[in-house]
């Protein structure tokens, strides 16, 4: 009866620990990681089919994965003399595999996970898709976002300061903003790192809030430009009605032939609504038409004028 009016559980089991045999021998990192992947591959499918999502999905894989690691008193690195793989490093491998599984589900529309495609995806775009899939553009608990960021090899401060895709909510208003107000949309989120208010909610920055002049052209510290930055750059160019610059950008970075780029665009279409979805669909159709001019008279006029 108590459970009907509260979130109480009769019981909850997270990890079951058993004493390691005294005769257990040291393991090697390559063998342990291979066994870990085999152990949780089937489990991930079972967890997903059971409806487990969000941070619970990441944590659910911890137990099955730890079986491969904890059976050894120490795990040594095969390619580094006298080096060992600690628990933290091992769990990073586990979390990344789980993230790749979820991202693979997003890229394939939850009809089957494509781990190969997810593995080729850069960390920033992987985080963006993971966050967007679970929380959309609404407020999200910072703890879950830190877990996701760590799983992608990032931190929440990097996502804010370096990549400019995450911010702490500054207002109670979480309604989707109209594009006409995009110039003032920066007020809806503030810096994660600079907010001293100790808030526990963060949210993704909308594409029209990301206005860095180098976005989609260069990445900090000479890193590879994330696909999400390239997509948002194309969205800005398309919104400006400059098809010549859109085609120039697509061709310069060989994005028409980049299947992963097109799959991420399609995934964003499925995850978005309203004007953002219409914009992405227009871009996707344009890419599919190999640069053919759209029939919209205003865009056609803009294209001729730019020529």
Protein Blocks (a to p, Z undefined) as FASTA:
>chain_A
ZZmmccbdfbdcfbdcddddfkbccddfklmmmmmmmmmmmmmmmmmmnopacjllmmmm
mmmmmmmmmmpfbdcdfkbghiacdfklmmmmmmmmmmmmmmmmmmnoonaccfklmmmp
cfklmmmmmmmmmnomadcdfklmmmmmmmnopafklmmmmnopaccdfbfblcdcdfkl
mmmmmmmpccfklmmnlpabdcdddfklpccfkgokacchhiacdfklmmmmmmmmmmno
paklmmmmmmmnommmmmklmmmmmmmmmmpgcjllmmmmmmmmmmmnnopacfbfklmm
mmmmmZZ
